Each structure stands twice: as structure tokens, then as C-alpha cells.
């Protein structure tokens, strides 16, 4: 466990008990938060836990759209996030009003809208079904054969899904700024430095990077892949927070952060806005709270629930 001030850890644990709270943390959170969380995982796993929790207060240590997902499936519960400014460049690339206008303009396409979970509640409300990087292949394969598919907002994940499933889709031109900072040259350079290491990349990476990887998969699949692989070392091409969980749950193997052209690792500036101090304060004050208009929440819940049903 990462060494942190004992007093703030004790405060957080006491407040969690007092508030009947559950702490959910995404794999990209700092190690100190991961170590305190009741559950650490990817978007799909966190969605399940958010839907099933009996806690009165849900503290979502991630970014804004993740807190919204928890609120969508828990309308009667209070959902808070440590920092309301923890947004997402990918989610921001597909505003709900622009997606709605696009769908109205292209009604003749009769789009079946598949939305990556990294999007706002408004976009989820417009979607037919939500996917994560872990279940996208399965859900796209089950999409109606007689409908045109619009995949939003990540063009790189969408392209990877098309490669794997053979399903033609129109792709919204959005991306995650963290994953597109990995380049062919930066990954080739680290491979030359660690020739025996396997490269494991997230599908939000560009095609040039995915082609260099030994495995392309969700963050959750990274755990099982690295655990089961005969290799002893891995270059992990995703946000740096994932390495903390890998090192904790797959001991005895070496995990090397995938570099960018400018840095030896890759941090998401939004994920790293959350701190232990902010976690303590949002538990204490039950704020900042995620609020979603009920008409939007109800529509968004249909697409999220459909994802959970199809993922079983």
C-alpha cells in the first residue's frame, strides 16, 4: 500500500462508516485512493457495483461521466465525486446537443446509436445502448443487422471494434487525449529498451500503436492477460494509474509505463484532480453532488440497463 498520512486515512474510513458510504475508484486513480476504495475497476465493473450497492452515499473517484453513470442507476441515492472539475476530453468531444442535431440531420440513416460509456448523461439518453471497452465487441455483434450503426464518441475504439467484428459503423470523430499521445515512435523506442517485454495497449490508442501491441484489451482484461501470460515483463500502454493495480494484483512481474514523446509515463490530468483531501471532504459534506434532470436520467438508464443485460 502507498504510504500516506495515517490521520487522513482514518478520517476517510470513519466518515465512510458514519455516512454508510461506498467508495468506487477507477483504475486510473492515484494509488492512495485505489488502496482505500471498496472496489477498484474499469467502467463496466464499476457500473455493476454502482447498480448493486446498498450504500446510502456513493463516492465515485473517477471523472464526471462516471459519477453520472452511478446516479443514472441509483436515482434515490446521493452520488458525489471528489472534484467536479474532473471531466473527460473524450466525453467533451461529443456534446449531446451536437449529437442530437446530427441525428436529426441524418434521419434517413435510421441510426442504431452505440455509445461508449465515456460520454455524458445527455448522450447516453440519445443512445440505444452503452458499451465499454470490455464488452463493446459482444454488444456490437448483437446489434440489429438491418440498422446503420453510429458509434460515439471514440473513433479509435470504434475502429478497433470494426476490425474485430467486421461490422461497418459510422464513427464520431472523438478521442481520449491521453491515449492518442502514445505514438508509434514512442512505443518502438520503449520496446527497443525492453526487448523481452510484451506490449499491452488499450483500444482507445491509435491504429499505429495498436498494431505494435501483443494484446489490445480493456484495463480489466489487462489484469488477466498479464497474470496468465508466460512473459515476466509488460509495457502498459494506457493511463499510468493502471500500473498501481497491476503491481498490487500481479506481484512478481514487471510493469513498465508506456511513454509518450514527451514523458516516460502518461497521466490523465482530470483523473489526477482527485486527492485524498478531496475524498475526505466530499464524504464529510456529501458534496459536490451529481444531479441529472429526471427526464434525461430515465432515458439514459434504458441504454445503461440494456448494456448490463447484454453483458451478462
Secondary structure, 3 states (H helix, E strand, C coil): CCCCCHHHHHHHHHHHHHHCEEEEEECCCCHHHHHHCCEEECHHHHHHHHHHCCCCEEEEECCHHHHHHHHHHCCCCEEECCCCCCCCHHHHCCCHHHHHHHHHHCHHHCCEEEEECCCCHHHHHHCCEEECCCCHHHHHHCCCCCCCEEEECEHHHHHHHHHHHCCCCEECCECCHHHHCCCHHHHHHHHHHCCCCEEEECCCCCHHHHCCCCEECCHHHHHHHHHHCCCCEEEEECCCHHHHHHHHHCCCCEEEECCCCCCCCCCCCCHHHCCHHHHHHHHHHCCCECCCCHHHHHHHHHHHHHHHHHHC
